[in-house]
Amino acid sequence: NSCSRTGDVVTTNKAARNYEKATWKIGVDYNVSPTTMLFGTVSTGYKAGGFNDGCEAGTGTGCTLPASTLYYQPETLTAFEIGAKARFFDNKLRLNASLFHYNYNNLQLTQVGPFCAGGSQCTQTANAASAKVDGLELEGTFAATPNDKIDFQTSFLNARYGDFLLNAAAAPSVNWSGRKLD
């Protein structure tokens, strides 16, 4: 091939999967006063699974990947959030606060490593068994004058893997369980 360069890796790609899932969201809010509202939501999220470069062992010439390396599973999320929105001082100060918790199952992670034929570098997507994210956000706006406005925000995030043992065919296994998310 006239477009090939020394060191290029040619990979046979032969894989197919179908995924689908319905997601939902439910929420409630309560007006404590004309200027203060409390709210809460529970929702789900979904990202379809897929496959990495290559083909499954036994399906054709040069196909050497086990199904566990070739395919990755759908990612799902259950999210919980509670919060408040309020206005003070004749609407000159607006404050919003929320507290949230995310539960991921089969979190999809893409990394570069020695995953291709002969241990060469390429990208691979794999699933972490679970991940958890807890957070708090506070943001607001203060209208100091009709022409001057101050916006502010602060947040706290604690994102970590629940269970994640990375098994790479050409590298030793690494246990990321309990470690911070990238």
C-alpha positions in Angstrom: 0.0 0.0 0.0 1.5 3.4 -1.0 0.0 5.0 2.1 1.6 2.6 4.6 4.6 3.7 6.7 7.1 1.7 8.5 5.8 0.7 11.9 2.1 1.0 10.8 0.0 -1.8 12.3 -2.7 -3.3 10.1 -5.6 -4.8 12.1 -8.5 -6.8 10.9 -11.7 -5.4 12.4 -14.6 -7.8 12.5 -17.1 -7.4 15.2 -20.8 -6.4 15.7 -23.1 -5.8 18.7 -26.5 -4.2 19.2 -27.5 -2.5 22.5 -30.5 -0.5 23.6 -32.0 0.7 26.8 -34.7 3.1 28.0 -33.7 5.7 30.6 -35.9 7.8 32.8 -35.9 10.8 35.2 -38.3 11.7 38.0 -38.2 14.9 40.0 -40.1 16.9 42.6 -39.9 20.5 43.6 -41.5 22.4 46.4 -41.8 26.2 46.7 -41.0 27.1 50.3 -41.8 30.8 49.5 -42.1 32.9 46.3 -38.3 33.2 46.3 -37.1 29.8 47.5 -37.5 26.4 45.9 -36.3 22.9 47.0 -35.9 20.1 44.5 -34.9 16.5 44.1 -34.4 14.2 41.2 -33.5 10.6 40.5 -32.5 9.7 36.9 -30.7 7.0 34.9 -28.3 7.3 32.0 -26.9 4.9 29.4 -24.0 4.7 27.0 -24.1 1.7 24.5 -21.3 -0.9 24.6 -19.1 -1.5 21.6 -15.9 -3.2 20.4 -12.2 -2.4 20.1 -10.0 -2.8 17.0 -9.5 -6.5 16.1 -11.5 -9.6 15.8 -12.4 -12.5 18.0 -10.2 -15.6 18.1 -11.5 -18.3 15.8 -13.6 -16.0 13.6 -11.0 -15.5 10.8 -7.3 -15.4 9.7 -5.3 -13.3 12.2 -8.1 -13.1 14.7 -6.6 -13.6 18.1 -8.5 -11.5 20.7 -10.6 -13.1 23.4 -14.2 -11.8 23.4 -13.5 -10.2 26.9 -10.8 -8.0 25.2 -12.7 -7.2 22.0 -16.0 -6.2 23.4 -17.0 -3.8 26.2 -20.3 -3.6 27.9 -22.9 -0.8 28.1 -22.3 1.8 30.8 -25.2 2.7 33.1 -25.7 5.5 35.6 -28.2 6.2 38.4 -28.0 9.8 39.6 -29.5 11.3 42.7 -29.7 15.1 43.3 -31.2 17.4 45.9 -30.9 21.1 46.1 -32.3 24.6 46.6 -32.7 27.7 44.6 -33.3 31.0 46.3 -33.3 34.8 45.7 -32.7 37.4 48.4 -32.6 41.2 48.9 -35.2 42.1 46.3 -33.6 39.6 43.8 -30.1 41.2 44.0 -28.6 37.9 45.3 -29.4 34.6 43.8 -28.0 31.3 45.3 -28.3 27.8 44.0 -27.0 24.7 45.9 -27.1 21.1 45.0 -25.8 17.8 46.5 -25.5 14.8 44.2 -24.5 11.1 44.1 -23.8 9.1 40.9 -23.6 5.3 40.7 -21.9 4.1 37.6 -21.9 0.4 36.5 -19.6 -0.8 33.8 -18.0 2.7 33.5 -16.3 2.8 30.0 -12.7 3.9 30.1 -10.4 4.3 27.1 -6.7 4.1 27.5 -3.6 3.8 25.4 -1.3 0.8 26.1 0.3 -2.3 24.7 -3.0 -3.8 23.7 -2.4 -4.4 19.9 -0.7 -7.3 18.1 2.8 -7.9 19.3 2.3 -5.6 22.3 2.3 -2.4 20.2 0.6 0.7 21.5 -3.1 1.4 20.6 -6.3 2.5 22.4 -8.6 0.1 24.1 -11.9 0.6 25.9 -12.7 -1.5 28.9 -15.3 -1.5 31.7 -14.6 -0.6 35.3 -17.1 -2.7 37.3 -18.3 0.4 39.2 -17.6 4.0 40.1 -19.1 6.5 42.5 -19.2 10.3 42.4 -20.3 12.5 45.2 -20.5 16.2 44.9 -21.7 19.5 46.2 -22.1 22.7 44.1 -22.8 26.2 45.2 -23.2 29.1 42.7 -24.7 32.5 42.7 -25.0 36.0 41.4 -24.9 39.3 43.2 -26.1 42.4 41.4 -24.1 45.0 43.3 -25.5 47.8 41.1 -27.7 47.9 37.9 -24.5 47.8 35.9 -22.3 45.6 38.1 -22.8 41.9 38.7 -20.6 39.4 40.5 -20.9 35.7 39.7 -19.3 33.0 41.9 -19.2 29.2 42.1 -17.6 26.6 44.2 -17.8 22.8 44.1 -16.5 19.7 45.8 -16.1 16.4 44.0 -15.2 13.0 45.3 -15.0 10.6 42.3 -13.6 7.1 42.8 -13.6 3.6 41.3 -15.7 1.1 43.2 -14.3 -2.1 41.6 -11.9 -1.9 38.7 -9.2 -4.5 37.9 -7.5 -3.7 34.6 -6.5 -6.8 32.8 -4.4 -6.1 29.7 -3.2 -9.0 27.6 0.4 -7.6 27.3 0.7 -5.9 30.7 0.3 -7.0 34.4 -3.1 -6.5 36.0 -3.6 -3.3 37.9 -6.2 -2.9 40.7 -7.7 0.6 40.6 -10.5 -0.2 43.1 -11.0 2.7 45.5 -8.6 5.0 43.6 -9.7 8.5 42.3 -11.2 8.7 38.8 -9.1 10.3 36.1 
